[in-house]
């Protein structure tokens, strides 16, 4: 802090009285909450953040008495597992709009092997206050305003729009399938229509598998499932979407699994996935392949930028890294 104060050169003549009052207010709040935090944290098993969201505890959380994992039994039913994933990248901006590229992939598995796939895209998507172009469903109202406010949110909304259309198409097939999506079916930014969760005539089920849910790393049930000797699951919340913590292999990682359209047959649905997909570290191979098929390589990023430059006769502006110039760096020495 002494180094920081020297480098920022805070003027001693500034009236600090109001800031001192503010600091005292925060200090009082800390003192009041310290005992409560102590009560909640004292002696607890704790996992420190390691610059990433996908941390997973090697050891178990505190034991949960009376709770056991439910074994996952292969159903033996021959059924197609259709897994979808997508990827979106920012290509560039004008003074009042942004241009993205999005691509999606669907991978099919049956009887333990991946049997085929197809890819959609890359598609060029243009977002501005006038609306969206290039998506199967146009963004409007609040969704458009949020997408225009932040590139990361925009990329997620674009991916979600693509995936909603693909999932709806897969679930409308007359052939019974297990349709899987990468991520939770309950994420607040992924506004899936309720129609996707209603049972259809084909009997197809919809599953969302999430690697990054805080539920996986912090829920005590994850330890119960992790200790199980084989594929198993534990129920977290029932409803239209049944949320579970599950692992698909004996030594596999525990994932959050959201199941919809299962007609109350969650064990049979999970058993069908176990019978017809293959698993790497407990993660479905069809989802893993769909992920790698959808991501953009650096060469593709450059090719897409060259394409839109030539196609739309763009005039390239030189640019610089705003964050580095604005914030600079603070040395820890001297």
URLIN-V629473 format. One record per residue. N is the residue number from 1. SS is DSSP state (@ for helix, = for strand, . for the rest). OMEGA is omega in whole degrees, -180 to 180 (none if undefined). Layout:
N | SS | OMEGA
N | SS | OMEGA
//
This chain:
1 | . | 179
2 | @ | 177
3 | @ | -178
4 | @ | -179
5 | @ | 179
6 | @ | -176
7 | @ | 180
8 | @ | 175
9 | . | 179
10 | . | -177
11 | . | -179
12 | . | -176
13 | . | -180
14 | . | 177
15 | . | -174
16 | . | -173
17 | @ | -178
18 | @ | 179
19 | @ | 177
20 | @ | 177
21 | @ | 179
22 | @ | 179
23 | @ | 178
24 | @ | 178
25 | @ | 179
26 | @ | 179
27 | @ | 178
28 | @ | 179
29 | @ | 178
30 | @ | -180
31 | @ | -179
32 | @ | -176
33 | @ | -175
34 | @ | -179
35 | @ | 179
36 | @ | 179
37 | @ | 178
38 | @ | 180
39 | @ | -177
40 | @ | -175
41 | @ | -171
42 | . | 177
43 | . | -177
44 | . | 170
45 | . | -169
46 | . | 177
47 | . | -179
48 | . | 177
49 | . | -179
50 | . | 176
51 | . | 178
52 | . | -177
53 | . | -173
54 | . | 178
55 | . | -177
56 | . | -176
57 | . | 174
58 | . | 179
59 | . | -177
60 | . | 170
61 | . | 176
62 | . | -177
63 | . | 178
64 | . | -175
65 | . | 175
66 | . | -180
67 | . | 179
68 | . | 177
69 | . | 179
70 | = | 179
71 | = | 177
72 | . | -174
73 | . | 176
74 | . | -177
75 | . | -176
76 | . | 180
77 | . | 176
78 | . | -177
79 | . | 179
80 | = | 172
81 | = | -179
82 | = | -176
83 | = | -177
84 | = | 175
85 | = | -179
86 | = | 180
87 | = | -180
88 | = | 178
89 | = | 175
90 | = | 178
91 | = | -179
92 | = | -174
93 | = | 164
94 | . | -179
95 | . | -177
96 | . | -179
97 | = | 178
98 | = | -179
99 | = | -178
100 | = | 170
101 | = | -179
102 | = | 177
103 | = | 179
104 | = | 178
105 | = | 175
106 | = | -179
107 | = | -176
108 | = | 177
109 | = | 178
110 | = | 178
111 | . | 172
112 | . | -180
113 | = | 173
114 | = | -172
115 | = | 179
116 | = | -179
117 | = | 165
118 | = | -179
119 | = | 175
120 | = | 179
121 | = | 10
122 | = | 177
123 | = | 178
124 | = | -178
125 | = | -180
126 | = | 178
127 | = | 174
128 | = | 179
129 | . | 178
130 | . | 179
131 | = | -179
132 | = | 177
133 | = | 176
134 | . | 179
135 | . | 179
136 | . | 176
137 | . | -177
138 | . | 175
139 | . | -178
140 | . | 172
141 | @ | -175
142 | @ | -178
143 | @ | 178
144 | @ | -179
145 | @ | 179
146 | @ | 180
147 | @ | -179
148 | @ | -176
149 | @ | -175
150 | . | -176
151 | @ | -180
152 | @ | 177
153 | @ | 179
154 | @ | -180
155 | @ | 179
156 | @ | -180
157 | @ | 178
158 | @ | 177
159 | @ | -178
160 | @ | 179
161 | @ | 177
162 | @ | -175
163 | @ | 178
164 | @ | -179
165 | @ | -180
166 | @ | 180
167 | @ | 179
168 | @ | 180
169 | @ | 180
170 | @ | -178
171 | @ | 180
172 | . | 178
173 | . | 177
174 | . | -180
175 | . | 178
176 | . | 179
177 | = | 165
178 | = | -178
179 | = | -177
180 | = | 177
181 | = | 176
182 | = | 179
183 | . | -179
184 | . | 175
185 | . | -176
186 | . | -177
187 | . | -176
188 | . | 180
189 | . | -179
190 | . | -174
191 | . | 178
192 | . | 178
193 | . | -178
194 | @ | -180
195 | @ | 180
196 | @ | -174
197 | @ | -180
198 | . | -179
199 | . | 179
200 | . | -178
201 | . | -175
202 | . | -177
203 | . | 179
204 | . | 177
205 | = | 179
206 | = | -179
207 | = | 172
208 | = | -179
209 | = | -175
210 | = | 178
211 | . | -170
212 | . | -179
213 | . | 176
214 | @ | 179
215 | @ | -178
216 | @ | -174
217 | @ | -171
218 | @ | -176
219 | . | -180
220 | @ | -179
221 | @ | 180
222 | @ | 176
223 | @ | 178
224 | @ | -180
225 | @ | -178
226 | @ | -178
227 | @ | -179
228 | . | -174
229 | . | -180
230 | . | 176
231 | . | -175
232 | = | 179
233 | = | 174
234 | = | -178
235 | = | 178
236 | = | -178
237 | = | 178
238 | . | -179
239 | . | 176
240 | . | 172
241 | . | -178
242 | = | -178
243 | = | -178
244 | = | 162
245 | = | -171
246 | = | 169
247 | = | -174
248 | . | 179
249 | . | -176
250 | . | -180
251 | . | -175
252 | . | 177
253 | . | 178
254 | . | 179
255 | = | 169
256 | = | -178
257 | = | 174
258 | = | -177
259 | = | 176
260 | = | 178
261 | . | -178
262 | . | 180
263 | . | 180
264 | . | -177
265 | . | -179
266 | @ | 180
267 | @ | -180
268 | @ | 179
269 | @ | 178
270 | @ | 178
271 | @ | 177
272 | @ | 176
273 | @ | -179
274 | @ | -178
275 | @ | -168
276 | @ | 178
277 | . | 174
278 | . | -171
279 | = | 174
280 | = | -174
281 | . | 179
282 | . | -180
283 | = | -178
284 | = | -178
285 | @ | -179
286 | @ | 177
287 | @ | 180
288 | @ | 180
289 | @ | 179
290 | @ | 178
291 | @ | -177
292 | @ | 178
293 | @ | -175
294 | @ | -175
295 | . | -180
296 | . | 171
297 | . | 180
298 | @ | 179
299 | @ | 178
300 | @ | 176
301 | @ | 180
302 | @ | -180
303 | @ | 180
304 | @ | 178
305 | @ | 177
306 | @ | -179
307 | @ | -177
308 | @ | 176
309 | @ | -180
310 | @ | -175
311 | @ | -175
312 | . | 177
313 | . | -178
314 | . | 176
315 | . | -173
316 | . | 175
317 | . | 174
318 | . | -177
319 | . | 178
320 | . | 179
321 | . | -174
322 | @ | -174
323 | @ | -178
324 | @ | -179
325 | @ | -178
326 | @ | -174
327 | @ | -177
328 | . | 178
329 | . | 178
330 | . | -178
331 | . | 177
332 | . | -176
333 | . | 171
334 | . | none
//
